[in-house]
Amino acid sequence: MSENNFFLKRKTVRKYTKENISDEKIAQMLTEASHAPTTGNMQLYSVVTTRTPEGKEKLSPAHFNQPSVKGCDVVLTFCADFNRFVKWCEVSDAVPGYDNFQSFMTAVLDVTIFAQQFCTIAEMHGYGCCYLGTTTYNAPQIAEALNLPDRVVPVTTITLGVPDGDAPTSDRLPIEAILHKELYVDYDDDTIKSLYAEKEAREDSKNFVAENNKQTLAQVFTDVRYTKEANEVFSKIYFDFIKSKGFEL
Amino acid sequence: MSENNFFLKRKTVRKYTKENISDEKIAQMLTEASHAPTTGNMQLYSVVTTRTPEGKEKLSPAHFNQPSVKGCDVVLTFCADFNRFVKWCEVSDAVPGYDNFQSFMTAVLDVTIFAQQFCTIAEMHGYGCCYLGTTTYNAPQIAEALNLPDRVVPVTTITLGVPDGDAPTSDRLPIEAILHKELYVDYDDDTIKSLYAEKEAREDSKNFVAENNKQTLAQVFTDVRYTKEANEVFSKIYFDFIKSKGFEL
């Protein structure tokens, strides 16, 4: 595998210059991305772009004021959207049956595929992207800020801009950790330890453990970054929100 | 926008030659795809490849015997996976809190981004891919066929092979249908009709309506392809399955 492979070298970019990307360029990249696979060609998604300071000001707290929201050129909020499709059914003498969990999941897959295709296309143009996982935490505030109607649920967000400086590439687990042939082979303790050994030995991992006053790298995830308490609070918020938007469970 | 743009021209491929793609090539493309964005660098996914006739025989009914399962070179089942991460926590004196809906959604995003990056990479190599939406319908059978443990849930499937003949490109809605600037602007009836006019006027759409003995294209979706009855049955199956695998709601 070449060290110059575009996909191996890609990186998340959180710092951007003040340079603008034109509306036309963004629409063009989104058009290209819309040709990514979509369930039954239904395109169960919408994207809302936020470029104005007032718009970013409203979105920022929903993303816990991560600096890339105000620091980027454009925030793109990717939404699972059954609103457009249901309205099309309604003007077409067709009775839609999409107020359920399966339909929500279908739209989540559609919009995530679309978002990732956009990310790839933008990165190939030399732009920098950062996904914001906070989208599923504070979906109600985001929906309010963007005026989302029923049947439209924010799923993920990408901040976009021209990269400012060089971002580091991230490490990944060895392919044996994620690839199973024919049957899933479960991991015993020794296998787990060896699969994560390289990650734990990295200088940045060790610093991360020390900065957070923890004993192990995994504890930084369980005790600081993705805690049980926060996960449970945000599970309930997102779950209730999906229902409130019309996807019964 | 150039007519030769790779992303605009991409197509779903359901028919494949008998040609084999080497295990090494598949592992290489998956390795490249694993550098796609992932939440907190947790890589909350696994992929199970199925190449043997026996393996495909077991998976085929779960995908309603769609011919691309037995007709492809490799079936790749992409799974949301918190099993590996939780096991790593457990050998690292860390107490995981990922048995909840928010964590499931995080893993769904991770695995879908990974799957789509793989699809793009495979298509750039000239291979053909087809997503199987049936994965969220019959997840319990798929999990049984692939020996998936707790905290591992099938989310999507890609069939892969060397394209046999030329597949058609699909139409897409105009970009105005999916792009909202600053605020979501809801659709009135006339807007909906005009956004779907080109799709409805296509020869293949008209044939689709006639073949299915329907009056409108939307009715083919609501009455034949994605019915309320089926959606409700599969909602319950998938929802219960997610819970049974350890993601409480």
Interface residues (C-beta under 8 A of the other chain):
Chain A: M1 N5 F7 L8 K9 R10 T12 D23 A27 Q28 L30 T31 E32 A33 S34 H35 A36 P37 T39 G40 N41 M42 Q43 Y45 S46 V47 V48 T49 T50 R51 T52 G55 C79 D81 N83 R84 F85 K87 W88 C89 V91 S92 D93 A94 V95 P96 G97 Y98 N100 F101 Q102 S103 M105 T106 V108 L109 T112 I113 A115 Q116 Q117 C119 T120 I121 C129 Y131 G133 T136 Y137 L146 N147 L148 P149 V152 V155 T156 T169 S170 D171 R172 L173 I175 A177 I178 L179 H180 K181 E182 L183 Y184 V185 D186 Y187 D189 I192 K193 L195 Y196 Q215 T216 L217 A218 Q219 F221 T222 D223 R225 Y226 T227 K228 E229 N231 E232 F234 S235 Y238 F239 L249
Chain B: M1 N5 F7 L8 K9 R10 T12 D23 A27 Q28 L30 T31 E32 A33 S34 H35 A36 P37 T39 G40 N41 M42 Q43 Y45 S46 V47 V48 T49 T50 R51 T52 G55 C79 D81 N83 R84 F85 K87 W88 C89 V91 S92 D93 A94 V95 P96 G97 Y98 N100 F101 Q102 S103 M105 T106 V108 L109 T112 I113 A115 Q116 Q117 C119 T120 I121 C129 Y131 G133 T136 Y137 L146 N147 L148 P149 V152 V155 T156 T169 S170 D171 R172 L173 I175 A177 I178 L179 H180 K181 E182 L183 Y184 V185 D186 Y187 D189 I192 K193 L195 Y196 Q215 T216 L217 A218 Q219 F221 T222 D223 R225 Y226 T227 K228 E229 N231 E232 F234 S235 Y238 F239 L249
